[in-house]
Amino acid sequence: MGGHDHGTGGHAGHDHGVSADADKRWLSIALALLVAFMVIEVTIGVIASSLALITDAAHMLTDAAAIVLALIAIRISARPARGGYTWGLKRVEILSAQANGITLLLLAAFFVYEGVARLITPPRWTARWCSSPPSPAAP
C-alpha cells in the first residue's frame, strides 16, 4: 500500500529525478555568490590585517574550488562508458571529493601554524583610521 505505483504503463512520460542541468545551474549560482563574498572578505581582511577574515576567505576558496571540481566532475562523469572504462567516468566525482579534502587539510595546517606564530609573536597593530591615539583612562 505505501508504495508509488504507475501500474504497467511506467511513468507516463514524467521523471522523478532532478536533472544534471539543474544541479549545474544551482552550483554555478553558488559559485558566483561564494566568489563575490570571498573577494569582499579578502579585501577587508587584508585592510584590517585580520587572520580570522583571511582564513574564512580561504575556506570559501576551498568551497569554490570544490564547486568547480564538482562542475567538472558532472561534465566528465556524464560521458558514456567506453573501452576500458566500463563504469564510465563516475570515479571522477570521488577523486574530486578527495582533492577537496586534501586541500582543506593543507590549509588547516597552514592556518594553525600561522595562528601559533601570531600567538608567540603578535603582530603590531596600528589604528589606520584614527586621527589620534586613544587617551589613557582617567583614575
Secondary structure, 3 states (H helix, E strand, C coil): CCCCCCHHHCCCCCCCCCCHHHHHHHHHHHHHHHHHHHHHHHHHHHHHCCHHHHHHHHHHHHHHHHHHHHHHHHHHHCCCCECCECCCCCHHHHHHHHHHHHHHHHHHHHHHHHHHHHHHCCCCCCCCCCCCCCCCCCC
